Amino acid sequence: MKKLMKVSSIRKASPTSDGDGVKINRIRAFDWPELSPFLMIDELKSDDQKDYVGGFPAHPHRGIETLSYMKKGHFQHQDQMGNITEIMSGDAQWMAAGRGVLHSEMPISEQGQLHSFQIWINQPAALKMTPAQYLNIQSSDIRKKVLSNTSQLNVISGSLAVEQDKISGPLKKTGVPIVFADWMASKSSEVEIEINSDCASQIFVYNGSVDIQGVIVSSGNLAILTRDTILKMKALPDCGVLILSGTPIDEPIVHYGPFVMNTHQQIKQAVQDYKNGVFQTY
């Protein structure tokens, strides 16, 4: 029998900054194995260009994947592989750093509202030193389903089932299987989503609040869910919710800045390679 997911714990995002002074609300999960394979959730949201105009000048990564989702705004991505792409409202991008990526993410529009997310996803040890990959996902490629209850589900990665329909997103080649989706709902809308119970699942509420089996989760909070099959949510006011689910990676994590590896020696090597200009040669 398929069981309803319950909320096992709630974590609140904390304000911080990154890049060239970009203001962020962040969930850090490097030490939370219950969130594996997800390592970090960043939300960038501001109407003031001073909060984001500095962007993210050239910087490295090794050992992770990043999945970015632009609700509103306009950034340009460049990397040492030769990719130059623009991420506009409704678009997404995925990058597997593997052995090394050197990239920048800079705002194109320096006025108006910015609202975007970046998710860090761990890579299994077997993939941490493989060549980097990049995928630009335009809004038109994202699978969108308008539900019968005045809500919409956008699926960017993986597959899930809703209203007797299996929906698959355009991102399919992640290191471990993950689901990443966005549920936007009007007040009192309800949804039931079927997700693989072998995966670790959570939701991040970025607007309004939702009821999950009697537990209220409000904006700016991450709810970690039990490993059951059916996620049932009710929008209280109008709401926006990110749905994340993935196959856990049961391996040691050593994290230093933009590098996530399995041992301290691997971290030392990543730092040395970056200082020696190795990342520019990949």
Secondary structure as GFF3:
##gff-version 3
##sequence-region A 1 282
A	DSSP	beta_strand	7	12	.	.	.	ID=ss1
A	DSSP	beta_strand	14	18	.	.	.	ID=ss2
A	DSSP	beta_strand	22	28	.	.	.	ID=ss3
A	DSSP	three_ten_helix	33	35	.	.	.	ID=ss4
A	DSSP	beta_strand	38	46	.	.	.	ID=ss5
A	DSSP	three_ten_helix	49	51	.	.	.	ID=ss6
A	DSSP	beta_strand	56	61	.	.	.	ID=ss7
A	DSSP	beta_strand	64	72	.	.	.	ID=ss8
A	DSSP	beta_strand	74	79	.	.	.	ID=ss9
A	DSSP	beta_strand	84	88	.	.	.	ID=ss10
A	DSSP	beta_strand	92	96	.	.	.	ID=ss11
A	DSSP	beta_strand	101	107	.	.	.	ID=ss12
A	DSSP	beta_strand	114	122	.	.	.	ID=ss13
A	DSSP	three_ten_helix	125	127	.	.	.	ID=ss14
A	DSSP	beta_strand	133	137	.	.	.	ID=ss15
A	DSSP	three_ten_helix	139	141	.	.	.	ID=ss16
A	DSSP	beta_strand	143	147	.	.	.	ID=ss17
A	DSSP	beta_strand	151	157	.	.	.	ID=ss18
A	DSSP	beta_strand	159	162	.	.	.	ID=ss19
A	DSSP	beta_strand	165	168	.	.	.	ID=ss20
A	DSSP	beta_strand	178	185	.	.	.	ID=ss21
A	DSSP	beta_strand	190	194	.	.	.	ID=ss22
A	DSSP	beta_strand	200	207	.	.	.	ID=ss23
A	DSSP	beta_strand	209	212	.	.	.	ID=ss24
A	DSSP	beta_strand	215	218	.	.	.	ID=ss25
A	DSSP	beta_strand	221	225	.	.	.	ID=ss26
A	DSSP	beta_strand	230	235	.	.	.	ID=ss27
A	DSSP	beta_strand	239	246	.	.	.	ID=ss28
A	DSSP	beta_strand	254	256	.	.	.	ID=ss29
A	DSSP	beta_strand	259	261	.	.	.	ID=ss30
A	DSSP	alpha_helix	264	275	.	.	.	ID=ss31
A	DSSP	three_ten_helix	278	281	.	.	.	ID=ss32
###
